[in-house]
Amino acid sequence: MPKYVFVTGGVVSSVGKGVLAASLGLLLEYRGLKVAMMKLDPYINVDPGTMNPYEHGEVFVTDDGAETDLDLGHYQRFTHAHLSQKSNVTTGGIYNAVIQKERRGEYLGKTVQVIPHITDEIKSRIRMLTTEENSDVDIAIIEIGGTVGDIESQPFLEAIRQFKLEVGTRECCYVHVTLVPYIEAAGELKTKPTQHSVRALRDIGIQPNVIVCRTGSHKLGVDQRRKVALFCDVSDNAIISAEDITPFYAIPLNLKNQGLDDTVLELLDIEAPEGDLSEWRTIVDRLISATEVVRIAAVGKYVSHNDAYKSINEAFVHAGIANECKVQLEWVDSECFEQGEDPEKVLADYDGVLIGPGFGSRGIEGKIKAVRYVRENKKPFFGICLGMQIAVIEMTRTCLGRPEANSTEFNTETPDPVVSLLTEQLGVQAMGGTMRLGAYRCELKAGTKVRAAYGQDVIGERHRHRYEFNNNYREPLEKAAGLVVSGIHPKIDHELVEIIELEDHPWFCASQFHPEFKSTPLNPQPLFRDFVKAALACRRERG
């Protein structure tokens, strides 16, 4: 039977629970244990698929098509845990399931209440995490979103309180991540917010076993550590200092140095041999030692939320590790090209250009101008999802002489719908969970850059889109623009174009799928890796 670690947060949101949970999972895996990961989110949306990424952060997609919280991206980048629809549960999903059961009469006419019905549903989801394909899991790590004291989080906290009573004291433990702010005027870290946060947890019946203190740029001193331990009724060795670490991937090593994994295993009464973290240390060393910088222009809407494209940002970090360089991703507002800016003037000093995923028509014409510049000037280009659609629109307009070519997403009356709605999307009204989602088979064409990058004939990459390339334009673009369809998904009625490239270009590739979702530090995504390699060559050539 698996054992359980529950990760909660206090004082402020975005305190780093997801990274802490992922880092702990990594440390436990290096000790030979199999972990499962889960995020319990308190918002009422059934899933984050309909939420604005510029407010909430990116939507991470799993192989089985679940639209999930971005913290699952941390889990994937740090661990080998199998992530699926079971790995992310929301208040909306819980209440929806309970209401459906009530409508079917499964509660036998009883009054349906938060306790026991909502909390029972939460506990059943936690148990479902370690069934079937995850039946051999040793430790399940469950992160509870939000902050202790939030009204939205109360049912989840009550459920995990009950969980300990059902499985036993040595079968689960609680890790609480909290902020210890540094007060400049006083010149010291203040532990009082942490004490109040722990008190709020204890008021609902949860005594944390480990307290992880986020301390910003300062380290938790011996006196503060003892103070937190004393007032929060936790042993000294269970107080972990989590100061800001650079690079990001050094965080697990900091936690290891403080014995976080040892403490958790002792609490769970598990014996496991010490792990060899040398390969992870090598990754961190490469990040620290890299001096060569590659500049990539990400052409799109202005992005104020750092997590809106979290997986893309991290995939570039991984590609930098593979090429022993640092990737500097800089956002360029595509609307500047619509307002008269010359793409050459703006983009000439960059080593490569990315057009990533997105929704909406704002800035589309500017992106088309950017693609024309990189295509005609042989600058390395990488398009993802919408980026591929922009690329084929540009080629249809320029190389086929059809200036009104467009996607029906942006112009339903276009005479040249080079990008149009997927056949299975016709008539779909609901927004949530209805796109083409999850991993699909992609067959790669021999002799292409993409086939060389992956080193195999068939791959499976994850999708999140409603529109596709119109095959009526495939042959004309192959002849006029040198388009190469380097990857397709075979269907009964027609082939779906999954990835394209250009013949006479140093590196021009664009995919309908989202390759960033599978990238990890240990296994950088092949397309990102080779794109950065091409950009590095471009930088060196320019001197």
C-alpha positions in Angstrom: 0.0 0.0 0.0 1.3 3.5 -0.8 2.0 6.1 1.8 1.0 9.8 1.4 2.6 13.2 1.7 0.3 16.2 1.8 1.7 19.6 0.9 -0.1 22.7 2.1 0.7 26.4 1.9 0.4 29.3 4.2 0.7 33.1 4.5 0.6 33.9 0.7 -0.3 32.2 -2.5 2.4 31.2 -5.0 4.7 30.3 -2.2 6.2 27.5 -4.1 4.3 24.4 -3.1 4.4 22.9 -6.6 8.2 23.2 -6.9 8.6 21.8 -3.3 6.3 18.8 -4.1 8.2 18.2 -7.4 11.6 18.5 -5.7 10.6 16.1 -3.0 9.3 13.6 -5.6 12.7 13.9 -7.4 14.7 13.2 -4.2 12.5 10.2 -3.4 12.8 8.8 -6.9 16.6 9.0 -6.7 16.3 6.8 -3.6 14.6 4.0 -5.6 11.0 4.8 -4.7 8.1 5.2 -7.2 6.1 8.3 -6.7 2.7 9.6 -7.8 1.8 13.3 -8.0 -1.5 15.1 -7.6 -2.7 18.7 -7.4 -6.0 19.5 -5.6 -7.2 23.0 -6.8 -9.8 24.9 -4.8 -11.3 26.9 -7.7 -14.8 26.0 -9.0 -13.8 25.7 -12.6 -14.1 22.0 -13.6 -10.5 22.3 -15.0 -8.3 25.3 -16.0 -9.0 24.8 -19.7 -11.3 27.8 -19.9 -9.1 30.1 -17.7 -7.1 33.0 -19.0 -3.4 31.9 -19.0 -2.4 35.6 -18.7 -4.0 35.5 -15.2 -3.8 31.9 -14.1 -0.7 30.7 -15.9 -0.4 28.1 -18.7 -2.7 25.1 -19.1 -0.6 22.0 -18.9 -1.8 19.0 -21.0 -1.3 15.4 -20.2 -1.0 12.4 -22.6 -4.7 11.4 -22.0 -5.9 14.9 -22.8 -6.5 16.4 -19.4 -6.2 20.2 -19.2 -4.5 20.8 -15.9 -2.8 23.2 -13.6 0.8 24.4 -14.5 2.2 22.7 -11.4 1.8 19.4 -13.2 4.5 20.8 -15.5 6.8 21.0 -12.5 6.0 17.4 -11.6 6.8 16.2 -15.2 10.1 18.2 -15.4 11.4 16.9 -12.0 9.9 13.3 -11.8 8.9 10.3 -13.8 5.4 10.2 -12.2 2.6 9.1 -14.5 0.4 12.2 -15.0 -3.2 11.9 -16.2 -6.7 13.1 -15.6 -6.4 11.7 -12.1 -3.5 14.0 -11.3 -5.5 17.2 -11.1 -8.8 17.6 -9.2 -10.7 20.9 -8.7 -13.6 21.9 -6.5 -15.7 22.2 -9.6 -14.9 18.6 -10.6 -15.6 17.3 -7.1 -19.0 19.1 -6.8 -19.9 18.1 -10.4 -19.3 14.5 -9.6 -21.3 14.6 -6.3 -24.2 16.4 -8.0 -24.3 13.8 -10.8 -24.4 11.0 -8.2 -27.2 12.7 -6.4 -29.1 13.1 -9.6 -28.7 9.3 -10.2 -30.0 8.6 -6.7 -26.8 7.1 -5.5 -27.1 8.7 -2.1 -30.4 6.9 -1.4 -32.4 10.1 -0.6 -30.0 11.4 2.0 -29.2 15.0 2.4 -26.0 15.7 0.5 -23.6 17.7 2.5 -19.9 18.9 2.4 -19.2 16.4 5.2 -19.3 13.5 4.5 -20.2 13.6 0.8 -17.8 16.2 -0.6 -14.9 15.1 1.6 -15.5 11.5 0.8 -15.4 12.3 -3.0 -12.0 14.1 -2.4 -10.6 11.1 -0.5 -11.8 8.7 -3.2 -9.9 10.8 -5.8 -6.8 10.6 -3.7 -7.1 6.8 -3.5 -7.8 6.5 -7.3 -4.4 8.1 -7.9 -2.7 4.9 -6.9 -4.9 2.3 -8.7 -4.4 0.5 -12.0 -1.3 1.9 -13.8 0.0 3.4 -10.5 -0.7 0.4 -8.3 3.0 -0.1 -7.5 3.5 3.5 -6.2 5.4 3.8 -2.9 4.6 7.4 -2.1 1.8 9.6 -3.4 2.5 13.4 -3.0 -0.6 15.5 -3.0 -0.4 19.3 -3.2 -3.4 21.3 -2.0 -3.7 24.6 -3.9 -4.5 27.9 -2.3 -3.6 29.0 1.2 -4.6 27.8 4.7 -7.4 30.0 5.8 -9.0 30.4 2.4 -12.7 29.4 2.5 -12.3 27.6 -0.8 -9.6 25.2 0.6 -11.5 24.1 3.7 -13.1 20.9 2.2 -9.7 19.7 0.9 -8.0 20.4 4.2 -10.8 18.6 6.1 -10.5 15.6 3.7 -6.8 15.2 4.3 -7.3 15.6 8.0 -9.8 12.7 7.9 -7.4 10.7 5.6 -4.8 10.4 8.4 -7.4 8.9 10.7 -8.3 6.3 8.1 -4.8 5.2 7.0 -2.8 5.7 10.2 -0.2 8.0 11.6 2.8 6.3 10.0 1.1 6.1 6.6 1.0 9.8 5.8 2.6 13.1 6.8 2.0 16.8 6.3 4.5 19.3 4.8 3.6 22.9 5.2 5.2 25.6 2.9 5.1 29.1 4.4 6.5 32.5 3.9 9.0 34.0 6.4 9.3 37.6 5.3 12.4 39.8 5.8 11.6 43.2 7.3 14.1 45.6 6.0 13.6 48.2 8.8 14.1 45.6 11.5 16.9 43.9 9.6 15.6 40.4 10.3 13.3 37.5 9.2 9.9 37.4 11.0 8.5 34.0 11.9 5.1 35.3 13.3 3.2 34.8 10.0 4.4 31.2 9.9 3.2 30.7 13.5 -0.2 32.0 12.6 -0.4 29.9 9.5 0.5 26.7 11.5 -2.1 27.7 14.1 -4.7 28.0 11.4 -3.8 24.4 10.3 -3.9 23.1 13.9 -7.3 24.7 14.4 -8.8 22.4 11.8 -7.0 19.4 13.2 -3.8 19.1 11.1 -0.4 19.2 12.8 2.3 19.7 10.2 5.2 17.3 10.4 7.6 19.4 8.3 7.7 23.2 7.8 9.4 24.6 4.7 10.2 28.3 5.2 10.4 30.5 2.1 12.8 33.2 3.1 13.5 35.1 -0.2 17.1 36.0 -0.5 17.9 35.3 3.1 18.7 32.0 4.9 16.9 30.9 8.0 19.2 31.2 10.9 19.6 28.8 13.8 17.7 31.0 16.2 14.7 31.4 13.8 14.7 27.7 13.0 14.5 26.9 16.7 11.8 29.5 17.2 9.6 28.0 14.5 10.2 24.5 15.8 9.3 25.5 19.4 6.1 27.5 18.6 4.9 25.1 15.9 5.6 21.9 17.8 8.0 20.5 15.1 11.4 19.0 15.6 14.4 21.2 14.6 15.5 18.9 11.7 12.0 19.2 10.2 12.4 23.0 9.7 13.6 23.5 6.1 15.0 26.8 4.8 13.9 27.4 1.3 15.7 30.6 0.1 15.6 31.7 -3.5 18.0 29.5 -5.5 19.6 30.2 -8.9 19.5 28.3 -11.1 16.0 27.0 -10.5 17.0 23.4 -10.9 19.3 23.6 -7.9 16.4 23.7 -5.5 16.2 19.9 -5.0 19.9 19.9 -4.1 19.3 22.6 -1.4 16.5 20.6 0.0 18.7 17.4 -0.1 21.5 19.2 1.8 19.0 19.9 4.6 17.8 16.3 4.7 14.2 16.8 3.6 13.9 13.4 2.1 15.5 11.8 5.2 12.9 13.5 7.4 9.9 12.5 5.3 11.1 8.8 5.0 11.6 8.7 8.8 8.1 10.0 9.4 6.7 7.4 7.0 8.8 4.6 8.5 10.4 3.8 5.1 14.0 2.7 4.6 15.6 3.5 1.3 19.2 3.7 0.2 20.9 7.0 -0.5 20.5 8.2 -4.1 23.2 9.3 -6.5 22.3 12.8 -7.6 25.4 13.2 -9.8 23.5 13.5 -13.1 21.2 16.2 -11.6 24.3 18.0 -10.3 25.8 17.9 -13.8 22.7 19.7 -15.1 23.0 22.4 -12.5 26.7 22.7 -13.2 26.1 23.2 -16.9 23.5 25.9 -16.2 26.0 27.7 -14.0 29.0 27.4 -16.3 27.4 28.3 -19.6 28.6 31.6 -20.9 27.5 31.7 -24.5 24.1 33.4 -24.9 21.5 32.8 -27.6 18.8 35.4 -28.1 15.4 34.2 -29.3 12.6 36.6 -30.2 9.2 35.3 -29.1 6.8 37.2 -31.4 3.3 37.6 -30.0 1.1 39.4 -27.6 2.7 41.2 -24.7 2.9 38.8 -21.8 2.8 40.2 -18.3 2.3 36.8 -16.5 5.6 35.0 -16.3 3.8 31.6 -16.1 1.7 32.1 -19.2 4.2 30.1 -21.3 6.0 28.3 -18.4 6.7 25.0 -20.3 8.1 26.9 -23.3 10.4 28.9 -21.1 11.6 25.8 -19.4 12.0 23.9 -22.6 14.4 26.6 -23.8 16.4 26.2 -20.5 16.6 22.5 -21.2 17.7 23.2 -24.8 20.4 25.5 -23.5 21.7 22.7 -21.2 21.9 20.4 -24.2 23.8 23.0 -26.2 25.9 24.3 -23.3 24.6 27.8 -23.7 22.1 30.2 -22.1 18.9 31.0 -24.0 17.6 34.5 -23.6 13.9 34.5 -24.6 12.7 38.1 -25.3 9.1 39.0 -26.1 8.4 41.1 -29.2 5.0 42.6 -29.5 3.7 41.6 -33.0 1.4 44.6 -33.1 4.5 46.8 -33.7 4.8 45.3 -37.2 1.2 46.2 -37.9 2.0 49.8 -36.9 4.8 50.1 -39.4 7.9 48.8 -37.7 10.2 47.0 -40.1 10.6 43.3 -39.0 14.3 43.4 -40.2 15.0 46.4 -37.9 13.5 44.6 -34.9 14.5 41.0 -35.5 17.9 41.2 -37.3 19.9 41.1 -34.0 18.1 38.0 -32.8 19.6 34.5 -33.4 16.2 32.8 -33.9 12.4 33.6 -33.9 9.6 31.8 -32.1 5.9 32.1 -32.7 4.1 30.2 -30.0 0.6 29.1 -29.2 -2.3 31.5 -28.6 -5.9 32.4 -29.2 -7.6 35.5 -30.6 -7.0 37.6 -33.7 -4.9 40.4 -32.0 -1.5 40.8 -33.5 -2.0 38.1 -36.2 -1.0 40.3 -39.1 2.2 41.3 -37.3 3.1 37.6 -36.8 2.6 36.9 -40.5 5.0 39.7 -41.4 7.5 38.3 -38.9 7.3 34.8 -40.6 7.9 36.3 -44.0 11.0 38.0 -42.8 12.5 34.9 -41.2 11.6 32.7 -44.2 13.1 35.0 -46.8 16.1 35.9 -44.7 17.0 32.4 -43.7 16.8 33.1 -40.0 16.1 30.0 -37.7 12.4 29.8 -37.0 10.2 27.6 -34.8 6.4 27.7 -34.8 4.2 26.0 -32.2 0.5 25.4 -32.8 -0.7 28.8 -33.9 2.8 29.4 -35.0 2.5 26.6 -37.6 -0.8 28.0 -38.8 0.7 31.5 -39.2 3.5 30.0 -41.2 1.2 28.3 -43.8 -1.0 31.4 -44.0 2.1 33.6 -44.8 3.3 31.1 -47.5 -0.1 30.9 -49.1 -0.3 34.7 -49.3 3.2 35.3 -50.5 4.2 32.2 -52.5 0.8 31.4 -54.0 -0.2 35.0 -54.4 -3.4 34.8 -52.4 -3.4 37.9 -50.2 -6.7 37.1 -48.4 -5.6 33.6 -47.3 -6.4 33.2 -43.6 -7.7 30.9 -40.9 -11.4 30.6 -40.4 -10.7 31.4 -36.8 -9.9 34.9 -37.7 -12.0 35.4 -40.9 -14.9 33.1 -41.5 -15.4 34.6 -45.0 -11.8 34.1 -46.3 -11.7 32.8 -49.9 -8.6 30.8 -49.0 -9.2 29.0 -45.7 -5.7 27.5 -45.5 -6.4 26.8 -41.8 -9.9 25.6 -40.9 -11.9 23.9 -38.1 -11.2 20.3 -37.4 -14.0 18.1 -38.7 -14.7 16.8 -35.2 -15.1 20.3 -33.9 -18.0 21.2 -36.2 -21.1 21.9 -34.2 -19.2 21.9 -30.8 -20.7 24.5 -28.5 -19.1 23.9 -25.1 -15.7 25.5 -24.5 -14.3 23.3 -21.7 -12.5 20.1 -22.6 -13.7 20.0 -26.2 -10.5 20.8 -28.2 -8.2 18.1 -29.8 -6.4 17.3 -26.6 -3.6 14.9 -25.5 -1.0 12.8 -27.3 -1.5 11.6 -30.9 0.6 9.4 -33.1 2.8 11.3 -35.6 4.6 9.5 -38.4 7.8 11.3 -39.5 9.1 11.5 -43.0 12.6 10.1 -43.7 15.3 12.5 -44.6 13.8 15.5 -42.8 15.2 17.7 -40.1 12.5 16.6 -37.8 13.2 12.9 -38.4 16.9 13.6 -37.6 16.0 15.5 -34.5 13.8 12.7 -33.0 15.9 9.8 -34.3 12.8 7.7 -34.8 10.0 7.2 -37.3 7.0 7.5 -35.0 6.4 9.9 -32.1 3.6 10.9 -29.8 3.1 14.6 -28.9 0.4 16.5 -27.1 -2.2 18.7 -28.7 -4.5 21.6 -27.7 -6.2 23.1 -30.6 -9.4 23.3 -32.7 -8.1 24.2 -36.2 -5.9 22.4 -38.7 -4.0 22.9 -41.9 -6.3 22.5 -45.0 -4.8 19.7 -47.1 -6.1 21.3 -50.3 -3.2 23.7 -50.0 -0.6 21.1 -49.4 0.5 20.2 -52.9 0.5 23.8 -54.2 2.7 24.9 -51.2 5.1 22.0 -51.7 5.7 23.2 -55.3 5.7 26.9 -54.8 7.2 27.4 -51.3 9.3 24.3 -50.9 7.1 23.2 -48.1 7.9 19.7 -46.6 5.2 18.0 -44.6 7.6 16.1 -42.2 5.0 14.6 -39.9 1.4 13.4 -40.3 -1.3 11.8 -38.1 -3.1 9.2 -40.2 -7.0 9.3 -40.0 -9.6 7.3 -41.8 -10.8 10.2 -43.9 -7.6 12.2 -44.4 -4.2 12.9 -43.0 -3.7 15.6 -40.4 -0.5 17.7 -41.0 1.3 17.7 -37.7 4.6 19.3 -38.6 6.2 21.2 -41.5 9.6 22.5 -42.5 11.2 24.2 -45.5 13.7 22.6 -47.9 15.9 25.6 -48.6 16.3 27.0 -45.1 18.9 26.4 -42.4 16.1 25.7 -39.8 12.4 26.4 -40.4 10.1 24.0 -38.5 6.6 24.4 -37.1 4.4 21.9 -35.3 0.7 21.7 -34.7 1.4 19.9 -31.5 2.9 21.3 -28.3 6.4 19.8 -27.9 7.2 21.8 -24.8 5.0 19.7 -22.6 7.4 16.7 -22.7 10.7 18.5 -22.2 12.7 17.8 -19.1 16.2 18.8 -18.0 17.4 15.2 -18.4 15.7 14.8 -21.8 15.5 18.1 -23.6 12.8 18.2 -26.3 14.4 17.4 -29.7 12.8 20.3 -31.6 13.8 22.9 -29.0 17.3 21.4 -28.8 17.9 21.5 -32.5 16.3 25.0 -32.9 18.7 26.4 -30.3 21.5 24.6 -32.0 20.6 26.3 -35.3 20.2 29.6 -33.5 23.7 29.2 -31.9 25.2 28.5 -35.3 23.5 31.6 -36.7 24.9 33.7 -33.8 28.4 32.4 -34.4 28.2 33.0 -38.1 27.1 36.6 -37.5 30.0 37.0 -35.1 
